[in-house]
């Protein structure tokens, strides 16, 4: 199916995972996996998928063959955010996951209770 192959292609081009795409859109990784592997042929999230994949719904559904025609450009970032992104792109996958875990925790997102920067023990080793 066209949509699955094109989603997989854009995921690879952008260097993200199915899980990351799913998190950004607010759906399960399994839902993205079904779209990629043909287990699902329709989605109400086509516009959000296209936006996150920096393309258009027309490209994902096969109505056009150019992923960049009328696609939204990457949002302009302030210089400090751009610097952070530039550093992030040079990190190993393990370092990226650790940094994302820290950022999500600091932003109040859904991170495990024990994070890289907040170990399970209290200050100076006393138990919580």
C-alpha atoms as an extended CHARMM CRD file, in Angstrom:
* protein
*
       128  EXT
         1         1  UNK       CA              0.0000000000        0.0000000000        0.0000000000  PROA      1               0.0000000000
         2         2  UNK       CA              1.2600000000        3.4690000000       -0.8590000000  PROA      2               0.0000000000
         3         3  UNK       CA              0.6390000000        5.1450000000        2.5030000000  PROA      3               0.0000000000
         4         4  UNK       CA              2.6230000000        2.5610000000        4.4870000000  PROA      4               0.0000000000
         5         5  UNK       CA              5.6700000000        2.6700000000        2.2570000000  PROA      5               0.0000000000
         6         6  UNK       CA              5.6600000000        6.4450000000        2.1660000000  PROA      6               0.0000000000
         7         7  UNK       CA              5.3120000000        6.7720000000        5.9290000000  PROA      7               0.0000000000
         8         8  UNK       CA              8.2100000000        4.3450000000        6.3640000000  PROA      8               0.0000000000
         9         9  UNK       CA             10.2870000000        6.2980000000        3.8330000000  PROA      9               0.0000000000
        10        10  UNK       CA              9.6720000000        9.6470000000        5.5570000000  PROA      10              0.0000000000
        11        11  UNK       CA             10.4260000000        8.1310000000        8.9770000000  PROA      11              0.0000000000
        12        12  UNK       CA             13.7690000000        6.9570000000        7.6290000000  PROA      12              0.0000000000
        13        13  UNK       CA             14.5440000000       10.2690000000        5.8930000000  PROA      13              0.0000000000
        14        14  UNK       CA             13.8510000000       12.2100000000        9.0980000000  PROA      14              0.0000000000
        15        15  UNK       CA             15.7270000000        9.7260000000       11.2840000000  PROA      15              0.0000000000
        16        16  UNK       CA             12.8970000000        9.1570000000       13.7580000000  PROA      16              0.0000000000
        17        17  UNK       CA             11.1950000000        6.0060000000       14.9950000000  PROA      17              0.0000000000
        18        18  UNK       CA              7.6130000000        4.8380000000       14.7220000000  PROA      18              0.0000000000
        19        19  UNK       CA              7.3300000000        5.3600000000       18.4720000000  PROA      19              0.0000000000
        20        20  UNK       CA              8.5290000000        8.9500000000       18.2330000000  PROA      20              0.0000000000
        21        21  UNK       CA              6.1090000000        9.6800000000       15.3960000000  PROA      21              0.0000000000
        22        22  UNK       CA              3.2550000000        8.1270000000       17.3580000000  PROA      22              0.0000000000
        23        23  UNK       CA              4.1180000000       10.1480000000       20.4690000000  PROA      23              0.0000000000
        24        24  UNK       CA              4.1950000000       13.4020000000       18.5060000000  PROA      24              0.0000000000
        25        25  UNK       CA              0.7490000000       12.7380000000       17.0310000000  PROA      25              0.0000000000
        26        26  UNK       CA             -0.8180000000       11.2350000000       20.1290000000  PROA      26              0.0000000000
        27        27  UNK       CA             -1.5090000000        7.7310000000       18.8380000000  PROA      27              0.0000000000
        28        28  UNK       CA             -0.0270000000        4.3530000000       19.7100000000  PROA      28              0.0000000000
        29        29  UNK       CA              3.0960000000        2.9430000000       18.1000000000  PROA      29              0.0000000000
        30        30  UNK       CA              0.9880000000       -0.0580000000       17.1330000000  PROA      30              0.0000000000
        31        31  UNK       CA             -1.3210000000        2.2140000000       15.1040000000  PROA      31              0.0000000000
        32        32  UNK       CA              1.6690000000        3.6260000000       13.2140000000  PROA      32              0.0000000000
        33        33  UNK       CA              3.0170000000        0.1040000000       12.7350000000  PROA      33              0.0000000000
        34        34  UNK       CA             -0.2890000000       -1.0600000000       11.2570000000  PROA      34              0.0000000000
        35        35  UNK       CA             -0.2330000000        1.8370000000        8.7960000000  PROA      35              0.0000000000
        36        36  UNK       CA              3.3620000000        1.1140000000        7.7880000000  PROA      36              0.0000000000
        37        37  UNK       CA              2.8560000000       -2.6350000000        7.3970000000  PROA      37              0.0000000000
        38        38  UNK       CA             -0.5600000000       -2.4890000000        5.7160000000  PROA      38              0.0000000000
        39        39  UNK       CA             -2.6390000000       -3.7270000000        8.6510000000  PROA      39              0.0000000000
        40        40  UNK       CA             -4.6110000000       -0.5000000000        8.4750000000  PROA      40              0.0000000000
        41        41  UNK       CA             -5.5320000000        1.3520000000        5.3000000000  PROA      41              0.0000000000
        42        42  UNK       CA             -7.2210000000        4.4550000000        6.6530000000  PROA      42              0.0000000000
        43        43  UNK       CA             -6.4740000000        6.9750000000        9.3240000000  PROA      43              0.0000000000
        44        44  UNK       CA             -8.0640000000       10.1410000000       10.5820000000  PROA      44              0.0000000000
        45        45  UNK       CA             -4.5660000000       11.3610000000       11.4330000000  PROA      45              0.0000000000
        46        46  UNK       CA             -3.3360000000       11.7940000000        7.8430000000  PROA      46              0.0000000000
        47        47  UNK       CA             -2.9090000000       15.5710000000        8.1800000000  PROA      47              0.0000000000
        48        48  UNK       CA             -0.9860000000       15.2390000000       11.4460000000  PROA      48              0.0000000000
        49        49  UNK       CA              1.1530000000       12.4350000000       10.0040000000  PROA      49              0.0000000000
        50        50  UNK       CA              1.9660000000       14.5180000000        6.9570000000  PROA      50              0.0000000000
        51        51  UNK       CA              2.8480000000       17.5410000000        9.0750000000  PROA      51              0.0000000000
        52        52  UNK       CA              5.1530000000       15.5790000000       11.3840000000  PROA      52              0.0000000000
        53        53  UNK       CA              6.7300000000       13.8410000000        8.3880000000  PROA      53              0.0000000000
        54        54  UNK       CA              7.2370000000       17.2180000000        6.6630000000  PROA      54              0.0000000000
        55        55  UNK       CA              5.2030000000       16.3030000000        3.6130000000  PROA      55              0.0000000000
        56        56  UNK       CA              1.5980000000       16.4690000000        2.4550000000  PROA      56              0.0000000000
        57        57  UNK       CA             -1.4030000000       14.1710000000        2.7490000000  PROA      57              0.0000000000
        58        58  UNK       CA             -1.4190000000       14.0510000000       -1.0790000000  PROA      58              0.0000000000
        59        59  UNK       CA              2.0640000000       12.5230000000       -1.0770000000  PROA      59              0.0000000000
        60        60  UNK       CA              1.2660000000        9.9740000000        1.6520000000  PROA      60              0.0000000000
        61        61  UNK       CA             -1.8830000000        8.8090000000       -0.1410000000  PROA      61              0.0000000000
        62        62  UNK       CA             -0.2270000000        8.6010000000       -3.5730000000  PROA      62              0.0000000000
        63        63  UNK       CA             -1.9260000000       11.5470000000       -5.2460000000  PROA      63              0.0000000000
        64        64  UNK       CA              1.4780000000       13.0890000000       -5.9440000000  PROA      64              0.0000000000
        65        65  UNK       CA              4.9670000000       11.6320000000       -6.1890000000  PROA      65              0.0000000000
        66        66  UNK       CA              6.8870000000       14.6190000000       -4.8350000000  PROA      66              0.0000000000
        67        67  UNK       CA              7.1180000000       14.6570000000       -1.0310000000  PROA      67              0.0000000000
        68        68  UNK       CA              8.1530000000       18.3270000000       -1.0270000000  PROA      68              0.0000000000
        69        69  UNK       CA              5.4110000000       19.8320000000       -3.2120000000  PROA      69              0.0000000000
        70        70  UNK       CA              3.4360000000       22.2150000000       -1.0000000000  PROA      70              0.0000000000
        71        71  UNK       CA              4.8740000000       20.5730000000        2.1070000000  PROA      71              0.0000000000
        72        72  UNK       CA              5.1840000000       22.6510000000        5.2450000000  PROA      72              0.0000000000
        73        73  UNK       CA              8.6760000000       23.9170000000        5.9100000000  PROA      73              0.0000000000
        74        74  UNK       CA             10.4070000000       23.1760000000        9.1570000000  PROA      74              0.0000000000
        75        75  UNK       CA              9.3750000000       25.6960000000       11.7810000000  PROA      75              0.0000000000
        76        76  UNK       CA             11.8030000000       28.5380000000       12.4150000000  PROA      76              0.0000000000
        77        77  UNK       CA             13.6110000000       28.0460000000       15.6930000000  PROA      77              0.0000000000
        78        78  UNK       CA             15.2400000000       30.5610000000       17.9890000000  PROA      78              0.0000000000
        79        79  UNK       CA             19.0330000000       30.3620000000       17.9440000000  PROA      79              0.0000000000
        80        80  UNK       CA             19.3150000000       28.4780000000       21.2500000000  PROA      80              0.0000000000
        81        81  UNK       CA             16.7710000000       25.8770000000       20.1320000000  PROA      81              0.0000000000
        82        82  UNK       CA             18.5490000000       25.5160000000       16.7690000000  PROA      82              0.0000000000
        83        83  UNK       CA             21.8430000000       24.9910000000       18.6250000000  PROA      83              0.0000000000
        84        84  UNK       CA             20.2290000000       22.2980000000       20.7620000000  PROA      84              0.0000000000
        85        85  UNK       CA             18.8800000000       20.5560000000       17.6530000000  PROA      85              0.0000000000
        86        86  UNK       CA             22.2780000000       20.7420000000       15.9610000000  PROA      86              0.0000000000
        87        87  UNK       CA             23.9450000000       19.0900000000       18.9790000000  PROA      87              0.0000000000
        88        88  UNK       CA             21.1520000000       16.5260000000       19.2410000000  PROA      88              0.0000000000
        89        89  UNK       CA             21.7180000000       15.4520000000       15.6360000000  PROA      89              0.0000000000
        90        90  UNK       CA             25.3690000000       14.5810000000       16.3870000000  PROA      90              0.0000000000
        91        91  UNK       CA             24.5930000000       12.4420000000       19.4620000000  PROA      91              0.0000000000
        92        92  UNK       CA             24.4670000000        8.6760000000       19.6630000000  PROA      92              0.0000000000
        93        93  UNK       CA             21.0300000000        7.0510000000       19.9140000000  PROA      93              0.0000000000
        94        94  UNK       CA             21.6060000000        6.2780000000       23.5980000000  PROA      94              0.0000000000
        95        95  UNK       CA             22.5080000000        9.8970000000       24.3460000000  PROA      95              0.0000000000
        96        96  UNK       CA             19.4670000000       11.0940000000       22.3980000000  PROA      96              0.0000000000
        97        97  UNK       CA             17.1610000000        8.8560000000       24.4280000000  PROA      97              0.0000000000
        98        98  UNK       CA             18.7390000000       10.0690000000       27.6810000000  PROA      98              0.0000000000
        99        99  UNK       CA             18.3970000000       13.7280000000       26.7000000000  PROA      99              0.0000000000
       100       100  UNK       CA             14.7790000000       13.2200000000       25.6370000000  PROA      100             0.0000000000
       101       101  UNK       CA             14.0350000000       11.5180000000       28.9470000000  PROA      101             0.0000000000
       102       102  UNK       CA             15.5310000000       14.4690000000       30.8230000000  PROA      102             0.0000000000
       103       103  UNK       CA             13.6800000000       17.0310000000       28.6960000000  PROA      103             0.0000000000
       104       104  UNK       CA             10.3260000000       15.2570000000       29.0950000000  PROA      104             0.0000000000
       105       105  UNK       CA             10.7880000000       14.9920000000       32.8430000000  PROA      105             0.0000000000
       106       106  UNK       CA             11.7650000000       18.6430000000       33.1950000000  PROA      106             0.0000000000
       107       107  UNK       CA              8.8040000000       19.7050000000       31.0360000000  PROA      107             0.0000000000
       108       108  UNK       CA              6.4040000000       17.6550000000       33.1420000000  PROA      108             0.0000000000
       109       109  UNK       CA              5.7990000000       15.0720000000       30.4310000000  PROA      109             0.0000000000
       110       110  UNK       CA              5.2480000000       11.3630000000       30.8030000000  PROA      110             0.0000000000
       111       111  UNK       CA              8.6120000000       10.1360000000       31.9940000000  PROA      111             0.0000000000
       112       112  UNK       CA              9.3100000000        7.2930000000       34.4040000000  PROA      112             0.0000000000
       113       113  UNK       CA              9.5200000000        8.3070000000       38.0680000000  PROA      113             0.0000000000
       114       114  UNK       CA             13.2030000000        7.4340000000       38.1070000000  PROA      114             0.0000000000
       115       115  UNK       CA             15.0700000000        9.3690000000       35.4330000000  PROA      115             0.0000000000
       116       116  UNK       CA             18.6650000000        9.8890000000       34.4490000000  PROA      116             0.0000000000
       117       117  UNK       CA             18.9060000000       13.1190000000       36.4770000000  PROA      117             0.0000000000
       118       118  UNK       CA             16.6390000000       12.0930000000       39.3610000000  PROA      118             0.0000000000
       119       119  UNK       CA             17.7800000000        8.7850000000       40.8820000000  PROA      119             0.0000000000
       120       120  UNK       CA             15.6500000000        6.8130000000       43.3130000000  PROA      120             0.0000000000
       121       121  UNK       CA             17.6500000000        7.8730000000       46.3880000000  PROA      121             0.0000000000
       122       122  UNK       CA             17.4150000000       11.1830000000       48.1580000000  PROA      122             0.0000000000
       123       123  UNK       CA             20.1570000000       13.7480000000       48.6930000000  PROA      123             0.0000000000
       124       124  UNK       CA             23.5020000000       12.3150000000       49.9230000000  PROA      124             0.0000000000
       125       125  UNK       CA             22.2280000000        8.7670000000       49.5300000000  PROA      125             0.0000000000
       126       126  UNK       CA             19.4640000000        8.7640000000       52.1410000000  PROA      126             0.0000000000
       127       127  UNK       CA             16.4550000000        6.6650000000       51.1940000000  PROA      127             0.0000000000
       128       128  UNK       CA             13.2940000000        8.4100000000       50.0700000000  PROA      128             0.0000000000
